[in-house]
C-alpha cells in the first residue's frame, strides 16, 4: 500500500477551521477538515415531519448506516408549521451530511448528521482515528466502503489527520506507558535488583529486501516491552546490518537512562555477539536455547536420514529434550550445563552411572527396570551412528554456546509481541517512517496492556483447543485465553477529540522531525528522467499484426 507519500507535507502546519455556512466563504484547501461541498437542490413538496432538535450521547454514542433516500423522507414537511418544504440544499463533507431547508411559509432550518468538532465533522475525525487505532489501513476501509457507497474522508484528508492528530496522540500515550514501566524498574534497581532483558528484531518483509527493522527490548520478568528502535535501510550499510544497529542504539539508550542491566538475552547473531563481547562486557549475554536447538535438530535429522545412521531416528526427540533439560537444570552454572549436555553420550548407550574427572555421576531419571532396559534401542559404542552423534554433541561451537544458555532464558514471548505487531503493521505493506513508528507504538501499548491474560474456563474447567502440528506430526492441546482488552483505544479516541478541541492543559508533544537520512529514497542510485525510463521499457511479448 502506498501511504503518507506527501499527504501531510502538503498541508499547513496550523489547521484552519472551515465554516459550515452556505453563504459566501473562503475555502482553504490546505485545511485538513476541508472536503468540497456537493450541493443538490430539490423543490418538490413532500409530506412528513422532522424534529429540529437532537441529542447526542457523546462520541461513543451508537451510530447507524442510513440510506440517503430514507433520510430525505424525514425532510418533507416543516417541523415548525407542518407545511411542505419547498427547498432543500444537501451538503456533504465526507461522512457528514448537512441539510438546509426552507418551507412554504419561509421557516428555515439546518440539520447535520454529526456534531462538529471545532468546525470539523466529528465522525470524519472518529472514522480516521478508528481506522488507525485498530491497525487497519485506509485502502482496506475505503475499498469496503466504496462497495456499499458509504461516504468516508478522502485519502489526503485521512493522512493529514493521521499526521496532525493520530500520530502525536499515539506517541503521547506510548511515552506515558513507558514512563510508568521505567518508574517501577528504577524502584527495583534501588533495591539492588538488576534488570534481565530480552531482545529480538523484526523486519517489515521477508528475505533481504526489507525497508525497516524493528528491534524490541523486553523485561524478562514482566514480559513488558521497554523500548524499541526503528531502523531504515538507508541508515545501515545493508539490510543484514540493520539488526545490530538497532540493538546497539536501543541498548545505549536504555543504559543512558540509568538502567542497571545484568543479563541480555538474544539469538545467536554474530554481529550482536561481537558487540556484546567488545562493548558490553559487564552485561551477561545469554542465547535463547530454542534457536540452538532448532539448528541441532536440523543437523540430527540430516544425519539420521543417511543409510548407516538410521539408528539415531528413535532418539531425535529425546536428544532435543535433553538439551532443554541441561540448560534448565544447571541453574546458571556454565560448566554444569556443558557436563549435563554431554552426559547424553552415556545414557544413549545404556550407561546410567559413570565416572568423570574423578567423580561419580548418574542419570537424573528414575532407575529403569530390566524390561525397560532391554526394550530400549541403545547405541553401540563403536557404531557409525554413535560416532556421528558424538561429533555433533561435542562440537566446539555448540559447547561454547551452551555456556551462554545456562540461565535458560527465552525470547519466545517477543514472538507473541511480533504477532501483535502484524495486526498494526502487516508485512509486505509500505508505511512511511513516522507511521511505522506510531503503529509499532500502538502494538506495544496493546501488548503491554494484555500481559497475563487468564485461561478461559467452562464450568470451572480450563478450556483448550486441539491443534495438529506439522513439525512434530502430533496433536497438542493449547490453552484458550480470555479475549484481549482494548479499552486503551477509547482513551486514544478521547485524546484525539481533546487535541482537536485543544482541551489539554499541557501542549501536545510533537514527534521530532525526521533526519534527512530517513527522507531520502532507499534506492542506492538517483532516479533517471521519466522519459528515459519510458523509452527503455520493453515488453516481453511482441505485438502480433
Secondary structure, DSSP 8 states (H G I E B T S, - for coil): ---SSSTTTTS-SS-------SSS----TTSTT------EEE---------S------TTS------HHHHHGGGSB-TTT--BEEEEEEEEETTEEEEEEEETTS-EEEEESS-BSSSSBHHHHHHHHHHHHTT--HHHHHHHHHHTT-----HHHHHHHIIIIIHHHHHHHHHHHHHHHHHHHHHHHHTT--EEEEEEEEESSSTT--SEEEEEEEETTT--EEEEEEEEGGGSSSSTHHHHHHHHHHHHHHHHTT--EEEEEE---HHHHHHHHHH-TTSEEEE-HHHHHHHHHHHHHHHHTSGGGGGGGGGHHHHHHHHHHHHHTSTT-HHHHHHHHHTHHHHTTT--EEEETTEEEE-SS----HHHHHHS----TTSHHHHHHHHHHT-HHHHHHHTT-TT----HHHHHHHHHHHHHS-TT----HHHHHHHHHHHHHHHHHTTT--B-EETTEE-EEEEEETTTTEEEEEE-B-----HHHHHHHHHHHHHHHT--SS---------HHHHS-SSSS----HHHHHHH---SS----
